[in-house]
Amino acid sequence: MNDNDVIKFLNSWKDGVINIGNKFLEDSNYVDEAELFLDRHYAFNKTKVLFKPTFTKEIIFRNDKQSALSYFINGDIDEDSGFAIKPWKRIDALDVHFMLEEKISVVMGVLNLKPLHESGDTKIAFTFVLDTFDGDIKIKVHHSSPISN
């Protein structure tokens, strides 16, 4: 895994979140899109995943695929409003830092999220621990939190 691989993965993750929102707006199958997104970007089907989403208060951690899906699309957990179906117009990665090792890598930075239908941006700090499974990069640990303005 090198810098370019990690940047490509981050871009795929950002595009995936936006694409779920676009499917939602088109009244298309955004649930299937979100499940594909999770399979593509998270290691739930390969190993244990630790996931602390940005906007959780009651159920802080979403360490299984079903609760992660709920967070992204407003599923079974009452506090979820659907992070990916907000929807977002653009997500920019800022101040990104890597710690690349042989197999596991860590990337952290700031995501600046621009909502499609609202003014003002949302900034979140994130840390991903990435691993490679059958040549595919996946998230094993995801921690994110809002940055106060």
C-alpha positions in Angstrom: 0.0 0.0 0.0 1.5 3.4 -1.0 0.4 7.0 -0.9 -1.4 6.8 -4.3 -3.3 3.7 -3.2 -4.5 5.5 0.0 -5.5 8.6 -1.9 -7.4 6.5 -4.5 -9.1 4.7 -1.7 -10.1 8.0 0.1 -11.5 9.3 -3.2 -13.5 6.1 -3.7 -14.9 6.4 -0.1 -15.9 10.1 -0.6 -17.5 9.3 -4.0 -19.3 6.3 -2.5 -20.9 8.4 0.2 -22.0 11.0 -2.4 -23.3 8.3 -4.7 -25.5 6.8 -2.0 -27.1 10.3 -1.6 -27.6 10.6 -5.3 -29.3 7.2 -5.5 -31.6 8.4 -2.6 -32.5 11.6 -4.5 -33.2 9.6 -7.7 -35.5 7.4 -5.7 -33.2 4.5 -6.8 -32.0 1.6 -4.7 -29.8 3.5 -2.3 -29.9 0.7 0.2 -28.2 -1.7 -2.2 -25.8 1.0 -3.1 -25.0 1.5 0.6 -24.4 -2.2 1.1 -22.1 -2.3 -1.8 -20.3 0.8 -0.4 -19.8 -1.0 2.9 -18.6 -4.2 1.2 -16.1 -2.2 -0.9 -14.7 0.0 1.8 -15.1 -1.8 5.1 -13.7 -5.2 6.2 -16.9 -6.4 7.9 -17.0 -9.5 5.7 -13.3 -10.2 6.4 -12.5 -9.4 10.1 -13.6 -7.4 13.1 -14.2 -3.7 12.4 -14.3 -0.9 14.9 -16.5 2.0 13.7 -17.1 5.2 15.7 -19.2 7.3 13.3 -19.3 11.1 13.5 -22.8 11.9 14.7 -23.7 9.3 17.3 -24.8 9.9 20.9 -26.8 7.0 22.2 -25.2 4.0 20.4 -21.7 5.3 20.0 -20.1 2.4 18.2 -21.3 0.6 15.0 -19.0 -2.5 14.9 -21.2 -4.6 12.7 -22.3 -4.2 9.1 -26.1 -3.8 10.0 -25.5 -0.9 12.5 -23.0 0.8 10.1 -25.6 0.5 7.4 -28.2 2.1 9.7 -25.9 5.0 10.3 -25.3 5.7 6.6 -29.0 5.3 5.4 -31.3 6.0 8.5 -32.0 2.4 9.3 -33.0 0.5 12.4 -31.3 2.7 15.0 -33.6 5.5 16.2 -30.9 8.2 16.4 -29.7 7.7 12.8 -30.6 10.4 10.3 -28.7 8.9 7.4 -25.2 10.4 7.0 -25.0 9.5 3.3 -28.5 10.5 2.4 -28.2 14.0 3.8 -27.1 14.3 0.8 -23.6 15.8 0.2 -22.7 17.8 -2.8 -19.0 17.5 -2.2 -16.5 16.0 0.3 -13.0 17.4 0.3 -10.2 15.8 2.3 -7.9 18.4 3.9 -4.8 18.2 6.0 -4.4 14.4 5.3 -1.6 12.5 7.1 -0.4 8.9 6.4 1.5 6.3 8.3 2.1 3.6 5.8 3.4 0.2 6.9 3.9 -3.1 5.2 0.3 -4.3 5.5 -1.6 -2.0 7.8 -1.7 1.8 7.2 -3.3 4.7 9.1 -4.7 7.8 7.5 -6.1 10.8 9.3 -7.3 14.2 8.3 -10.2 16.5 8.0 -13.2 16.0 5.8 -15.0 19.1 4.7 -18.6 18.2 3.7 -20.6 20.5 1.6 -24.4 19.7 1.8 -26.4 19.7 -1.4 -29.5 21.6 -0.1 -28.1 23.7 2.8 -25.5 26.5 3.2 -22.5 26.0 5.4 -20.0 23.2 5.5 -19.5 20.5 8.1 -16.0 19.6 9.1 -15.1 16.3 10.7 -11.8 14.8 11.8 -11.3 11.2 10.8 -8.9 8.4 11.3 -9.0 5.2 9.3 -6.8 2.1 9.9 -6.6 0.4 6.6 -5.7 -3.2 5.8 -5.4 -5.2 2.5 -7.6 -8.2 1.8 -7.1 -10.1 -1.4 -5.4 -7.0 -2.9 -8.3 -4.7 -1.8 -7.9 -1.9 0.8 -10.5 -1.9 3.5 -11.2 0.0 6.7 -10.6 -2.0 9.9 -11.0 1.0 12.2 -13.0 4.2 11.5 -13.1 7.0 14.0 -14.6 10.4 13.2 -15.9 13.3 15.2 -17.2 16.8 14.4 -15.0 19.8 14.5 -16.6 22.8 16.2 -16.6 26.1 14.4 
